[in-house]
């Protein structure tokens, strides 16, 4: 049951992060962050930075319930492409739950 709750929360946070990246125009394929953009993304007080910290916390919690930990490794500052891939993985995991 806790795994399902964690997956649901993770799905919401991934969707919010994807939307925030789109609004900030970080959603171009292969986009690499400029120094200014990187500051926005890594700032814990920014909306995107807070979302990414929440994603990391959710992924750490999910590793308690998953045996395939390698699939849950995720960079601290992901690209939009990596967020989309995580969204696909979470949808697949939710469907299997």
N, C-alpha and C positions, 0 to 999 in steps of 0.2 A: 504494500500500500504506500509506504514512504517513497519507494522508487517511482511510483506513478505520479505522486505529488511533485517530486523533484523534476521529473521529465516534463510535467505540465508547466511548472515555473520556468524551466529552462527554455521551453518552446516560446513562452511569452517574451522572455528576455532576449532571445535571439531575434525574434520578429521586431522588437523595439530597437535593437541595435542596428538591424538592417535598415529600418526606416530612418533612424538618426544618421546613418552613413549616407543614405540617399539625400536627405535634406541638406547635409553638409557638402554634398557633391563629391563624396569619396567612393562612389559606386562604379567608377570606370574600371573595366577589366585590366588587371595588371597594374592598377594605380599604386604608386609608391608615395609615401607621405613626405611633403616638404617639412623643413624644420618647424615652421609655424603650425602646420596641420598636426604634426606629431605632438606638439605641446598641447593642443586642444584635445587630442585623443587620450593622452596619458594623464592629463590633469584630473585628479580625483574629485575636484569640485565641479567639473564640467559634466553635463548630462551624459555624453558618450563615455567619458572616463568612468563615471559611476556605473553605467550599464556594463562595461567590460569587467569591472571588479565583481559585479553580481554574477556575470557569466562564469568567471573563474571560480567563485564560491560554489555555484551550482554544480559545476563540473567536478570539483573536489568532493562534494557530497555524493554525487552520482557514482564516483569510483568505489564507494562503500558497497554498492549494490551490483556492480558490474565486474565480471572476471576479465574482460578484454580491456585492460587499462590503456593500452597503446592507442586504441581508437579514440580515447577521450583526451589525449594530450592536445593542447591548444595554445597558440602563442599569446603572449600578454597583449600585444597590439596586432590583431588580425587584419588582414585585408578584407575587402568586401567579398571577394571570391571565397575566402576561408569561412566567412560567416554564412554564406549561402550553402556551402558544403556541410557545415555544422547543422544548419536548419534541415537539410535533407536527412542527415544521420539521426537527428532527434525525431523527425517524423517517422522514420523507419522503426526506431526503437519504441516509440509510442504505439505504433501499429502492432508490434509484437507483444506489447505488455498486456 
